[in-house]
Amino acid sequence: MDNLWAPWRMTYILGEDKPEGCIFCLATDGKGADDLVLGVGSLSLVMMNKYPYNNGHLLVAPKRHLPDLEGLEADELLDLLATVRLGTKVLKEVMGPEGFNVGLNLGRVAGAGIEEHMHFHIVPRWSGDTNFMTVLSDIRSIPEHIQATYQKLKPYFADLK
């Protein structure tokens, strides 16, 4: 039998890497690579998903701590969607995906992992990016280290302010 080693997952499984508080509110200071924050604007922010579905999986959230779309002011909504658009543009340029899954899960029953602070997921997709490992073993194969992807993407979000 062959083994697929992913030792970084153990901290996730044990819950040892969960910060105190909301990850999006903590990210608003744009601390950097350790938090995978790519950019923080006046009304929204973009960061990498620490547990991605695919290389380049981004999270885009309003800076204000809100659980749903109804609480957003018009300027926040516009800025949020403009940041989602920027995320897809950057990923197209840097990583060349053939498509995207873009969406948000509102409420725990809809799949929201962090239901108290709404956020969009941007998942780049390529033909053949799913394989037997996902189907048979509930394992994803991510071909590039998350820090390498972070370093590629970070410069494109420097002007988010």
C-alpha positions in Angstrom: 0.0 0.0 0.0 1.2 3.5 -0.8 0.9 6.4 1.6 0.0 10.0 0.8 1.5 12.1 3.5 -0.1 15.4 4.5 1.2 16.1 8.0 0.0 19.8 8.0 -3.6 18.5 8.1 -3.2 17.2 11.7 -3.3 20.7 13.1 -6.6 21.2 11.3 -8.0 17.8 12.4 -7.1 18.5 16.0 -8.4 22.1 15.8 -5.0 23.4 17.0 -4.7 26.2 14.3 -8.1 27.9 14.9 -7.5 31.5 15.9 -9.5 33.2 18.6 -12.1 35.3 16.9 -13.2 35.8 13.3 -10.5 35.0 10.7 -11.8 37.8 8.4 -11.8 40.4 11.2 -8.3 39.4 12.2 -7.2 39.7 8.6 -8.3 43.3 8.2 -4.8 44.5 9.4 -3.3 42.7 6.3 -0.6 41.0 8.4 0.8 38.9 5.5 1.9 35.5 4.5 1.2 33.7 7.8 -2.4 34.6 7.6 -2.5 34.2 3.8 -3.9 37.8 3.4 -3.4 39.0 -0.2 -4.9 42.4 0.1 -7.1 44.6 2.3 -9.1 47.5 0.8 -11.2 50.2 2.3 -14.3 48.0 2.4 -13.3 44.4 1.6 -10.4 42.0 1.7 -9.1 39.0 -0.1 -7.2 36.0 1.3 -6.3 32.5 0.4 -8.2 29.6 1.8 -6.0 27.8 4.2 -7.7 24.5 3.3 -8.3 24.9 -0.4 -10.4 22.9 -2.7 -7.9 23.7 -5.5 -4.7 25.7 -6.0 -5.6 29.4 -5.8 -8.8 29.1 -3.8 -9.5 32.6 -2.6 -11.9 34.0 0.0 -13.3 37.6 -0.5 -15.1 39.2 2.4 -16.5 42.6 3.4 -14.4 44.2 6.2 -17.5 44.7 8.2 -18.6 41.7 10.3 -21.9 40.7 8.7 -23.6 37.3 8.3 -25.5 38.0 5.1 -25.9 40.2 2.1 -28.9 42.2 3.5 -26.6 44.1 5.9 -24.3 45.4 3.3 -24.5 49.1 2.2 -24.6 49.7 -1.5 -20.9 50.8 -1.6 -19.8 47.7 0.3 -21.7 45.5 -2.1 -20.2 47.1 -5.1 -16.7 46.9 -3.6 -17.1 43.3 -2.6 -18.2 42.3 -6.1 -15.4 44.4 -7.7 -12.9 42.5 -5.4 -14.4 39.1 -6.6 -14.0 40.3 -10.2 -10.4 41.3 -9.4 -9.8 37.8 -7.9 -10.9 36.0 -11.0 -8.9 38.4 -13.2 -5.7 37.8 -11.3 -6.2 34.0 -11.2 -6.8 34.0 -14.9 -3.6 35.9 -15.5 -1.4 34.1 -13.0 -2.7 30.5 -13.1 -4.6 30.2 -16.3 -7.7 28.2 -15.1 -10.3 27.1 -17.6 -13.2 28.1 -15.4 -14.2 29.1 -11.8 -16.7 28.2 -9.1 -17.6 31.5 -7.5 -20.2 31.6 -4.7 -21.1 32.0 -1.1 -22.7 29.8 1.5 -25.1 31.7 3.8 -25.9 29.8 7.0 -24.6 26.6 8.5 -27.1 24.4 6.7 -25.9 25.9 3.3 -22.4 24.8 4.1 -21.0 28.0 5.6 -17.9 27.2 7.7 -17.8 30.7 9.1 -21.5 31.7 9.1 -21.1 34.9 11.2 -19.0 36.7 8.5 -20.2 36.2 5.0 -17.6 35.6 2.3 -17.3 34.6 -1.3 -15.2 31.6 -2.5 -13.4 31.8 -5.8 -12.2 28.3 -6.8 -10.2 28.1 -10.1 -10.9 25.0 -12.1 -9.1 23.0 -14.8 -10.2 20.0 -16.9 -9.3 16.9 -14.9 -8.7 18.7 -11.6 -10.8 16.1 -9.8 -9.6 12.5 -9.8 -10.1 9.1 -8.2 -8.5 10.2 -4.9 -11.3 12.6 -4.1 -14.0 10.1 -5.0 -12.4 7.0 -3.2 -10.6 8.5 -0.3 -11.9 12.0 0.3 -8.4 13.3 -0.4 -7.6 16.3 -2.6 -4.3 16.5 -4.4 -3.0 20.1 -4.4 0.0 20.2 -6.7 1.6 23.5 -5.5 2.5 24.5 -1.9 0.1 27.2 -0.6 3.0 29.5 0.2 4.3 29.3 -3.4 0.8 30.2 -4.7 0.6 33.0 -2.1 3.9 34.5 -3.4 2.7 34.4 -7.0 -0.6 36.1 -6.2 0.4 38.7 -3.5 1.8 41.4 -5.8 -1.4 41.6 -7.7 -3.4 42.7 -4.7 -1.0 45.3 -3.4 -3.1 48.1 -4.8 -6.4 46.9 -3.3 -6.4 49.9 -1.0 
